[in-house]
């Protein structure tokens, strides 16, 4: 398990807000379990698997490639 960086978490929250996404829709777009996302977004957990961080990072930079 790896601790997610606060900058990454802030970027995730910011982009979710900009796109006005529910946790379920965010889960669908990122490929990350909705319960995992909910724990991250509410601050109940900061440690996640490296593959989950990779999925979040991929989603965060997806708009940059467009």
Phi and psi restraints in degrees (range 20) as a CNS / XPLOR table:
assign (resid 1 and name C) (resid 2 and name N)
       (resid 2 and name CA) (resid 2 and name C) 1.0 -126.1 20.0 2
assign (resid 2 and name N) (resid 2 and name CA)
       (resid 2 and name C) (resid 3 and name N) 1.0 146.9 20.0 2
assign (resid 2 and name C) (resid 3 and name N)
       (resid 3 and name CA) (resid 3 and name C) 1.0 -85.5 20.0 2
assign (resid 3 and name N) (resid 3 and name CA)
       (resid 3 and name C) (resid 4 and name N) 1.0 130.7 20.0 2
assign (resid 3 and name C) (resid 4 and name N)
       (resid 4 and name CA) (resid 4 and name C) 1.0 -76.3 20.0 2
assign (resid 4 and name N) (resid 4 and name CA)
       (resid 4 and name C) (resid 5 and name N) 1.0 140.2 20.0 2
assign (resid 4 and name C) (resid 5 and name N)
       (resid 5 and name CA) (resid 5 and name C) 1.0 -71.1 20.0 2
assign (resid 5 and name N) (resid 5 and name CA)
       (resid 5 and name C) (resid 6 and name N) 1.0 144.6 20.0 2
assign (resid 5 and name C) (resid 6 and name N)
       (resid 6 and name CA) (resid 6 and name C) 1.0 -62.3 20.0 2
assign (resid 6 and name N) (resid 6 and name CA)
       (resid 6 and name C) (resid 7 and name N) 1.0 -32.9 20.0 2
assign (resid 6 and name C) (resid 7 and name N)
       (resid 7 and name CA) (resid 7 and name C) 1.0 -65.0 20.0 2
assign (resid 7 and name N) (resid 7 and name CA)
       (resid 7 and name C) (resid 8 and name N) 1.0 -40.3 20.0 2
assign (resid 7 and name C) (resid 8 and name N)
       (resid 8 and name CA) (resid 8 and name C) 1.0 -66.7 20.0 2
assign (resid 8 and name N) (resid 8 and name CA)
       (resid 8 and name C) (resid 9 and name N) 1.0 -43.1 20.0 2
assign (resid 8 and name C) (resid 9 and name N)
       (resid 9 and name CA) (resid 9 and name C) 1.0 -63.5 20.0 2
assign (resid 9 and name N) (resid 9 and name CA)
       (resid 9 and name C) (resid 10 and name N) 1.0 -41.8 20.0 2
assign (resid 9 and name C) (resid 10 and name N)
       (resid 10 and name CA) (resid 10 and name C) 1.0 -63.8 20.0 2
assign (resid 10 and name N) (resid 10 and name CA)
       (resid 10 and name C) (resid 11 and name N) 1.0 -42.4 20.0 2
assign (resid 10 and name C) (resid 11 and name N)
       (resid 11 and name CA) (resid 11 and name C) 1.0 -63.6 20.0 2
assign (resid 11 and name N) (resid 11 and name CA)
       (resid 11 and name C) (resid 12 and name N) 1.0 -39.0 20.0 2
assign (resid 11 and name C) (resid 12 and name N)
       (resid 12 and name CA) (resid 12 and name C) 1.0 -62.4 20.0 2
assign (resid 12 and name N) (resid 12 and name CA)
       (resid 12 and name C) (resid 13 and name N) 1.0 -47.7 20.0 2
assign (resid 12 and name C) (resid 13 and name N)
       (resid 13 and name CA) (resid 13 and name C) 1.0 -63.0 20.0 2
assign (resid 13 and name N) (resid 13 and name CA)
       (resid 13 and name C) (resid 14 and name N) 1.0 -42.4 20.0 2
assign (resid 13 and name C) (resid 14 and name N)
       (resid 14 and name CA) (resid 14 and name C) 1.0 -64.2 20.0 2
assign (resid 14 and name N) (resid 14 and name CA)
       (resid 14 and name C) (resid 15 and name N) 1.0 -47.5 20.0 2
assign (resid 14 and name C) (resid 15 and name N)
       (resid 15 and name CA) (resid 15 and name C) 1.0 -67.6 20.0 2
assign (resid 15 and name N) (resid 15 and name CA)
       (resid 15 and name C) (resid 16 and name N) 1.0 -36.5 20.0 2
assign (resid 15 and name C) (resid 16 and name N)
       (resid 16 and name CA) (resid 16 and name C) 1.0 -61.0 20.0 2
assign (resid 16 and name N) (resid 16 and name CA)
       (resid 16 and name C) (resid 17 and name N) 1.0 -43.2 20.0 2
assign (resid 16 and name C) (resid 17 and name N)
       (resid 17 and name CA) (resid 17 and name C) 1.0 -65.8 20.0 2
assign (resid 17 and name N) (resid 17 and name CA)
       (resid 17 and name C) (resid 18 and name N) 1.0 -41.8 20.0 2
assign (resid 17 and name C) (resid 18 and name N)
       (resid 18 and name CA) (resid 18 and name C) 1.0 -61.0 20.0 2
assign (resid 18 and name N) (resid 18 and name CA)
       (resid 18 and name C) (resid 19 and name N) 1.0 -38.1 20.0 2
assign (resid 18 and name C) (resid 19 and name N)
       (resid 19 and name CA) (resid 19 and name C) 1.0 -90.1 20.0 2
assign (resid 19 and name N) (resid 19 and name CA)
       (resid 19 and name C) (resid 20 and name N) 1.0 -4.0 20.0 2
assign (resid 19 and name C) (resid 20 and name N)
       (resid 20 and name CA) (resid 20 and name C) 1.0 53.4 20.0 2
assign (resid 20 and name N) (resid 20 and name CA)
       (resid 20 and name C) (resid 21 and name N) 1.0 53.4 20.0 2
assign (resid 20 and name C) (resid 21 and name N)
       (resid 21 and name CA) (resid 21 and name C) 1.0 -100.0 20.0 2
assign (resid 21 and name N) (resid 21 and name CA)
       (resid 21 and name C) (resid 22 and name N) 1.0 140.6 20.0 2
assign (resid 21 and name C) (resid 22 and name N)
       (resid 22 and name CA) (resid 22 and name C) 1.0 -75.9 20.0 2
assign (resid 22 and name N) (resid 22 and name CA)
       (resid 22 and name C) (resid 23 and name N) 1.0 167.0 20.0 2
assign (resid 22 and name C) (resid 23 and name N)
       (resid 23 and name CA) (resid 23 and name C) 1.0 -63.2 20.0 2
assign (resid 23 and name N) (resid 23 and name CA)
       (resid 23 and name C) (resid 24 and name N) 1.0 -37.0 20.0 2
assign (resid 23 and name C) (resid 24 and name N)
       (resid 24 and name CA) (resid 24 and name C) 1.0 -65.3 20.0 2
assign (resid 24 and name N) (resid 24 and name CA)
       (resid 24 and name C) (resid 25 and name N) 1.0 -43.6 20.0 2
assign (resid 24 and name C) (resid 25 and name N)
       (resid 25 and name CA) (resid 25 and name C) 1.0 -68.6 20.0 2
assign (resid 25 and name N) (resid 25 and name CA)
       (resid 25 and name C) (resid 26 and name N) 1.0 -38.6 20.0 2
assign (resid 25 and name C) (resid 26 and name N)
       (resid 26 and name CA) (resid 26 and name C) 1.0 -61.3 20.0 2
assign (resid 26 and name N) (resid 26 and name CA)
       (resid 26 and name C) (resid 27 and name N) 1.0 -40.5 20.0 2
assign (resid 26 and name C) (resid 27 and name N)
       (resid 27 and name CA) (resid 27 and name C) 1.0 -61.4 20.0 2
assign (resid 27 and name N) (resid 27 and name CA)
       (resid 27 and name C) (resid 28 and name N) 1.0 -44.0 20.0 2
assign (resid 27 and name C) (resid 28 and name N)
       (resid 28 and name CA) (resid 28 and name C) 1.0 -63.1 20.0 2
assign (resid 28 and name N) (resid 28 and name CA)
       (resid 28 and name C) (resid 29 and name N) 1.0 -43.0 20.0 2
assign (resid 28 and name C) (resid 29 and name N)
       (resid 29 and name CA) (resid 29 and name C) 1.0 -71.8 20.0 2
assign (resid 29 and name N) (resid 29 and name CA)
       (resid 29 and name C) (resid 30 and name N) 1.0 -34.9 20.0 2
assign (resid 29 and name C) (resid 30 and name N)
       (resid 30 and name CA) (resid 30 and name C) 1.0 -90.6 20.0 2
assign (resid 30 and name N) (resid 30 and name CA)
       (resid 30 and name C) (resid 31 and name N) 1.0 -26.0 20.0 2
assign (resid 30 and name C) (resid 31 and name N)
       (resid 31 and name CA) (resid 31 and name C) 1.0 83.3 20.0 2
assign (resid 31 and name N) (resid 31 and name CA)
       (resid 31 and name C) (resid 32 and name N) 1.0 13.8 20.0 2
assign (resid 31 and name C) (resid 32 and name N)
       (resid 32 and name CA) (resid 32 and name C) 1.0 -102.2 20.0 2
assign (resid 32 and name N) (resid 32 and name CA)
       (resid 32 and name C) (resid 33 and name N) 1.0 138.7 20.0 2
assign (resid 32 and name C) (resid 33 and name N)
       (resid 33 and name CA) (resid 33 and name C) 1.0 -53.9 20.0 2
assign (resid 33 and name N) (resid 33 and name CA)
       (resid 33 and name C) (resid 34 and name N) 1.0 137.9 20.0 2
assign (resid 33 and name C) (resid 34 and name N)
       (resid 34 and name CA) (resid 34 and name C) 1.0 -64.1 20.0 2
assign (resid 34 and name N) (resid 34 and name CA)
       (resid 34 and name C) (resid 35 and name N) 1.0 -31.5 20.0 2
assign (resid 34 and name C) (resid 35 and name N)
       (resid 35 and name CA) (resid 35 and name C) 1.0 -70.7 20.0 2
assign (resid 35 and name N) (resid 35 and name CA)
       (resid 35 and name C) (resid 36 and name N) 1.0 -36.9 20.0 2
assign (resid 35 and name C) (resid 36 and name N)
       (resid 36 and name CA) (resid 36 and name C) 1.0 -63.9 20.0 2
assign (resid 36 and name N) (resid 36 and name CA)
       (resid 36 and name C) (resid 37 and name N) 1.0 -45.5 20.0 2
assign (resid 36 and name C) (resid 37 and name N)
       (resid 37 and name CA) (resid 37 and name C) 1.0 -62.5 20.0 2
assign (resid 37 and name N) (resid 37 and name CA)
       (resid 37 and name C) (resid 38 and name N) 1.0 -42.4 20.0 2
assign (resid 37 and name C) (resid 38 and name N)
       (resid 38 and name CA) (resid 38 and name C) 1.0 -60.8 20.0 2
assign (resid 38 and name N) (resid 38 and name CA)
       (resid 38 and name C) (resid 39 and name N) 1.0 -43.3 20.0 2
assign (resid 38 and name C) (resid 39 and name N)
       (resid 39 and name CA) (resid 39 and name C) 1.0 -63.3 20.0 2
assign (resid 39 and name N) (resid 39 and name CA)
       (resid 39 and name C) (resid 40 and name N) 1.0 -39.1 20.0 2
assign (resid 39 and name C) (resid 40 and name N)
       (resid 40 and name CA) (resid 40 and name C) 1.0 -66.0 20.0 2
assign (resid 40 and name N) (resid 40 and name CA)
       (resid 40 and name C) (resid 41 and name N) 1.0 -47.4 20.0 2
assign (resid 40 and name C) (resid 41 and name N)
       (resid 41 and name CA) (resid 41 and name C) 1.0 -69.3 20.0 2
assign (resid 41 and name N) (resid 41 and name CA)
       (resid 41 and name C) (resid 42 and name N) 1.0 -28.3 20.0 2
assign (resid 41 and name C) (resid 42 and name N)
       (resid 42 and name CA) (resid 42 and name C) 1.0 -93.6 20.0 2
assign (resid 42 and name N) (resid 42 and name CA)
       (resid 42 and name C) (resid 43 and name N) 1.0 -2.9 20.0 2
assign (resid 42 and name C) (resid 43 and name N)
       (resid 43 and name CA) (resid 43 and name C) 1.0 81.4 20.0 2
assign (resid 43 and name N) (resid 43 and name CA)
       (resid 43 and name C) (resid 44 and name N) 1.0 13.3 20.0 2
assign (resid 43 and name C) (resid 44 and name N)
       (resid 44 and name CA) (resid 44 and name C) 1.0 -81.0 20.0 2
assign (resid 44 and name N) (resid 44 and name CA)
       (resid 44 and name C) (resid 45 and name N) 1.0 -14.4 20.0 2
assign (resid 44 and name C) (resid 45 and name N)
       (resid 45 and name CA) (resid 45 and name C) 1.0 -150.6 20.0 2
assign (resid 45 and name N) (resid 45 and name CA)
       (resid 45 and name C) (resid 46 and name N) 1.0 144.6 20.0 2
assign (resid 45 and name C) (resid 46 and name N)
       (resid 46 and name CA) (resid 46 and name C) 1.0 -124.8 20.0 2
assign (resid 46 and name N) (resid 46 and name CA)
       (resid 46 and name C) (resid 47 and name N) 1.0 -9.9 20.0 2
assign (resid 46 and name C) (resid 47 and name N)
       (resid 47 and name CA) (resid 47 and name C) 1.0 -103.3 20.0 2
assign (resid 47 and name N) (resid 47 and name CA)
       (resid 47 and name C) (resid 48 and name N) 1.0 129.0 20.0 2
assign (resid 47 and name C) (resid 48 and name N)
       (resid 48 and name CA) (resid 48 and name C) 1.0 -143.0 20.0 2
assign (resid 48 and name N) (resid 48 and name CA)
       (resid 48 and name C) (resid 49 and name N) 1.0 170.6 20.0 2
assign (resid 48 and name C) (resid 49 and name N)
       (resid 49 and name CA) (resid 49 and name C) 1.0 -72.2 20.0 2
assign (resid 49 and name N) (resid 49 and name CA)
       (resid 49 and name C) (resid 50 and name N) 1.0 149.9 20.0 2
assign (resid 49 and name C) (resid 50 and name N)
       (resid 50 and name CA) (resid 50 and name C) 1.0 -58.2 20.0 2
assign (resid 50 and name N) (resid 50 and name CA)
       (resid 50 and name C) (resid 51 and name N) 1.0 -34.4 20.0 2
assign (resid 50 and name C) (resid 51 and name N)
       (resid 51 and name CA) (resid 51 and name C) 1.0 -66.4 20.0 2
assign (resid 51 and name N) (resid 51 and name CA)
       (resid 51 and name C) (resid 52 and name N) 1.0 -31.5 20.0 2
assign (resid 51 and name C) (resid 52 and name N)
       (resid 52 and name CA) (resid 52 and name C) 1.0 -69.0 20.0 2
assign (resid 52 and name N) (resid 52 and name CA)
       (resid 52 and name C) (resid 53 and name N) 1.0 -42.4 20.0 2
assign (resid 52 and name C) (resid 53 and name N)
       (resid 53 and name CA) (resid 53 and name C) 1.0 -61.8 20.0 2
assign (resid 53 and name N) (resid 53 and name CA)
       (resid 53 and name C) (resid 54 and name N) 1.0 -39.4 20.0 2
assign (resid 53 and name C) (resid 54 and name N)
       (resid 54 and name CA) (resid 54 and name C) 1.0 -62.1 20.0 2
assign (resid 54 and name N) (resid 54 and name CA)
       (resid 54 and name C) (resid 55 and name N) 1.0 -42.8 20.0 2
assign (resid 54 and name C) (resid 55 and name N)
       (resid 55 and name CA) (resid 55 and name C) 1.0 -63.1 20.0 2
assign (resid 55 and name N) (resid 55 and name CA)
       (resid 55 and name C) (resid 56 and name N) 1.0 -42.5 20.0 2
assign (resid 55 and name C) (resid 56 and name N)
       (resid 56 and name CA) (resid 56 and name C) 1.0 -64.6 20.0 2
assign (resid 56 and name N) (resid 56 and name CA)
       (resid 56 and name C) (resid 57 and name N) 1.0 -45.8 20.0 2
assign (resid 56 and name C) (resid 57 and name N)
       (resid 57 and name CA) (resid 57 and name C) 1.0 -61.3 20.0 2
assign (resid 57 and name N) (resid 57 and name CA)
       (resid 57 and name C) (resid 58 and name N) 1.0 -42.0 20.0 2
assign (resid 57 and name C) (resid 58 and name N)
       (resid 58 and name CA) (resid 58 and name C) 1.0 -60.1 20.0 2
assign (resid 58 and name N) (resid 58 and name CA)
       (resid 58 and name C) (resid 59 and name N) 1.0 -42.4 20.0 2
assign (resid 58 and name C) (resid 59 and name N)
       (resid 59 and name CA) (resid 59 and name C) 1.0 -67.2 20.0 2
assign (resid 59 and name N) (resid 59 and name CA)
       (resid 59 and name C) (resid 60 and name N) 1.0 -39.8 20.0 2
assign (resid 59 and name C) (resid 60 and name N)
       (resid 60 and name CA) (resid 60 and name C) 1.0 -63.6 20.0 2
assign (resid 60 and name N) (resid 60 and name CA)
       (resid 60 and name C) (resid 61 and name N) 1.0 -36.7 20.0 2
assign (resid 60 and name C) (resid 61 and name N)
       (resid 61 and name CA) (resid 61 and name C) 1.0 -91.8 20.0 2
assign (resid 61 and name N) (resid 61 and name CA)
       (resid 61 and name C) (resid 62 and name N) 1.0 -3.0 20.0 2
assign (resid 61 and name C) (resid 62 and name N)
       (resid 62 and name CA) (resid 62 and name C) 1.0 -60.2 20.0 2
assign (resid 62 and name N) (resid 62 and name CA)
       (resid 62 and name C) (resid 63 and name N) 1.0 -34.9 20.0 2
assign (resid 62 and name C) (resid 63 and name N)
       (resid 63 and name CA) (resid 63 and name C) 1.0 -71.6 20.0 2
assign (resid 63 and name N) (resid 63 and name CA)
       (resid 63 and name C) (resid 64 and name N) 1.0 -25.8 20.0 2
assign (resid 63 and name C) (resid 64 and name N)
       (resid 64 and name CA) (resid 64 and name C) 1.0 -68.9 20.0 2
assign (resid 64 and name N) (resid 64 and name CA)
       (resid 64 and name C) (resid 65 and name N) 1.0 -28.8 20.0 2
assign (resid 64 and name C) (resid 65 and name N)
       (resid 65 and name CA) (resid 65 and name C) 1.0 -79.6 20.0 2
assign (resid 65 and name N) (resid 65 and name CA)
       (resid 65 and name C) (resid 66 and name N) 1.0 -13.4 20.0 2
